[in-house]
Amino acid sequence: MIIIKKVQSKLKPVVWILLFMAIGFNAFSQNNTYEIYALKFASLKFKFPVTFFAVGSTSKDSVQPCYIVYLLKGNNGKNILVDAGFTETPPIYNMEGFNYVRPDEMLKKINVDPASITDIILTHPHWDHIGGLDLFPNAMVWMQEQDFNYFVGTAWQNNIDSSGFNTKDVLKINKKKLDKKLQLVNGDSVEIMPGIRVFTGSKHTYESQYVLVDAGNDKVLIASDNSWLYYNLINLLPTPLTFDTNAYLQNLKRMRAMVKNVDLILPGHDPLVFSKFSKVIEDVVKIK
């Protein structure tokens, strides 16, 4: 009996080592990948010339801008939104000019409970991207620290540009902070979650970010307003809505170098997204 106990005591460290090796191997061998869906929750009822959205363009075409949130469904149990959409417009806009379904209602159409959204990656705090934060009370919000500081502070000082911002959204993001549901990201090329990396530099807002997602065999880049349209990407023409036109241009080039197929760089307001990919239901497509 004493001999058996001695043998068992010698085996225990070996068993524990093997157990930890197995756990470690499984943890590192499991890739965190995501299915990606685009949900069009709003569109304008009229068209704009492409030249409105691309500096230097001579195009005669027009476009009917749409408003998109992107859903990332992870094999790790995560349900992540890139941007939160909006629930109302600032006073200078007219809600009657939009075809509109609330972003949380769009999620329900594909059987995703808004309460199951674990995270929101906020690309920038313009009203049409941040206004829906309060629809997803359980979500942790990821935002660039410099963008946050500008949005809640500097933007509201005298003679500072606060265009595209809504004071109500300042209250919403600060509530997330008070509720300990705000994670501020500091810098470029930061992996904020397994399989998800954010990048800065386009200066669409003070420090807007875009999102590179591991979708299995491919990487998908969610540009949001760091490229308004595919037209910006293909023709390397920046939008006028930026703090730094040259920085915006350089990041269009950078984004194109990150993925194999320009179609997999998903812009912020282009209805072409919904003709390039497989339809799930009306106004929802699956990217990968």
N, C-alpha and C positions, 0 to 999 in steps of 0.2 A: 504493500500500500504506500509506504514511504517512497519507494522507487518510482511508482506511478506519479505521485504528486510532484516529485522532482522533475520528471520528464515533462509534465504538464506545465510547470512553471517556466521551464526552458523554452517550451513551444509558444507560450503566450506572446512574447515579443515578436516572434516570427509571424504568428497569425495576425497580429495587429498591423505589422508592416505590410503584409500582403493585402489586408483589408483596405488600408489607406491607399495603397498603390492602385487597387481596383477602383476605388472611389475617385481618386485623382485622374486616372485614365479616362473614366467615363465622363468626368466633368470637362476635361480638356478636349475630348474627342467629339463631344456634342456641339455641332455648329448651331449658332443662334441665327436662324434665317426667318424671313418675314414674307408673307403674302401682302401685296400692296394693292389697294383699291383707291380709285379717284371718285369722289362724290361731288357732283355739281349741285349745289344747294341754291344758287341764284344766278341770274344772268340779266344783263340790261335788255330793255325792250327795243333798243335802237343800236345802230352801228356807228363806229368811229373810223376815220381814215387810219390806216396803219402808220402813217407818218406821225400821228399823235404819240405813238409808243416807241418809235425808233428814230433816234437822232441821225440825220443825214440820209434818211430814206427818200427815194423818189417814187415809191410804189403808188399805184393808183387804186390798190385794193382797200377794202374796208373790213373790219372785224367787229363782231358782237361779243364783247368781253363777258366771260363767265367767272364765277366765284367758286373756288374749289377747296375742299378739305381732303387730305389724304389719310387713309387708314392703313396702319401697319399691324397685321395680325401675326404675332410671333409664335414659333414652336416652343417658346419658353413661357407661354401663358400671358404674355403682354398684349394689350390692345392699346395702340398708340395712335394719337392723331398728330399730324403735322398741320398746325394752325387750328383755330377754333371757330373760324367764320364770324358772323355777326348776327345780332338779333334786332338791331335798329341802326339807322343811319344818323350821322351828325346833322345838325340843323341845316347845313348848306346843301344837303342832298334830299331827294324826295323818294320815299320808300315806294311810291306808286310807279316809279320808273323801272322797278325790278320785277322779274318773275322770281318768286322766292318760296323756299321751304326751309324751315328752321333746321340747322345742322343736326341736332339730336333726332329730329323726326326722320331725316334721311338715313341715319344709322339704323333706326328701327325697321326701315323698309328692307334691310338686309339682315335682320334678326340680330343686331348688335345692340345690347342694352347700354344706353349712355352711362349708366352707373358702373359699367364694366371697363370704361376707359381708364387705364392705369396711368397714362402719361400724355402730356401735350407738349410737343416740341414747337415752341413759338418762334417762327422765323424772324418776325419783326412786329412792332406794336401799332401798325396802322389799323384803323377802326374795323376794316373788313377781315382782319386776321385774328384780332384779339377779343372782339366784342362778345363772342360766345363762350368765354371762359366759365361763366357761372352756370352753364348748362351741364358741366361735367365736374361735380363737386368732389369726386374722389381722385381726380387726376393730379399728379405731380406735374408742375409746369417747369419746362427747361427753357431758359432765356439767356442771351448773352448779357453779362454783367454791365458792360459799357452801354449797351442799348437800354437796359433797365434804368440806369442812372440818368441817362439823357432824357428818357421818356417821363420819369416821375419827377425830375428836378429841372435840369437845364432848359428843356424845351419851353417851360412856362415863364421864363424870365423875359424882360423887355427886349424887343428887337431880335429874338431868337425864333427860328423856324419851328413851328409846331403844326404845320399843315399835315393833314392826314391823321391827326391824333384826336381822340375824344376824351374829355375830362372824366367822363363816367368810367372809361376803361382804366384810368389811373387808379380809381378806387377799387376796381376789380382785381388788378394785379397786386395792389397792396394788401387786399384781403387774403389773397393766396399766400402772400409772405407772412402775414400774421397767423394764418392757419398752418404755417410750416409746410406749405404745399408749393413752394417756389425754390427751385435749384438754379442758382446763377452759374453760368459757364464762363470761364475766363480764358479766351484765346481761340486760336485757329487750329484746325485739325485735332479735335479733341474727341475721343471715343467716350460718349456719355453713357452708353449702354452696350452690352455685347452685340456686335453686328451693326452698330449705328454710330456714325462719326459726323460731327458738324464742322463747318468751315466758315470763315468770315472773309471780308475784304471788298465786297462789291459796293458797300456804302449806300445801299438803297435807303436805309435809315442809318442812324449814327453807327451802328455795328450789327447790321442784319446778318443772318446766318442761313446756310443751306445745308442739306442733309444727305449723306451718302449711306445707302441701306444695302445690306447683304440680302439679296433675294435668291440665294442658291447659286445657280450657275453664273448669274450676272450680278453686277452692281447696278443699282438704280439711284439716280441723283434727283432729289426733289429740290428744284431750284426756287420754288415759290416766286416772289417778285424780283429775285436776283436775275431772272429772265422773265419778263412779262409774257412773251410769246415765243413760239418756235422760230418765228421770223428773226427775233433778236439774236438767237443762237446761231442760226444758219448764216446770217449775213454779218455777224459780229458788229451789231449796231446797238449801242446802249440806249436805255430809256432815259428821258429827261428827268425822271424822278429819282435822283441820286444826289448825294452830297459831293460825289467825285466821279465825273464822267469817265476819266481814264481808268480809275480803279474798277468801275463797273465793266468796262471793256476788257480789262486784263482778266477779270474773273469769268467772263464769258469764255475766253480762251482756255482758262484753267479748267472750267467745268467740262468743256469738250474733250480735254485730254484725260479725264477721269474715267470715262465709260466708253465701251466699244461702239455703241449705237446712239446717235444724237436723239433718237426717239425716246431713249431711256433717261433723258434729262427733262424732267417734268416741270413746265412753266406754271406761273401763278394764275393766268387768266385766259388761257387759250382753249377755245372750244374744240380744237383739233385733237386734244387729248381723248375726247369721247368718240372719235372716229378711228383712231389709230389702234385701239386696244379692244379686247373682247368684252362685249356688253353682258352685264349681269342682270340688271333691270334698267328701266329708263333712268338716264342720268347717273348711272354707276357703271364703271368699267373696272376690270381686273387687269392690272399692269403685268404682274408676274405672280 
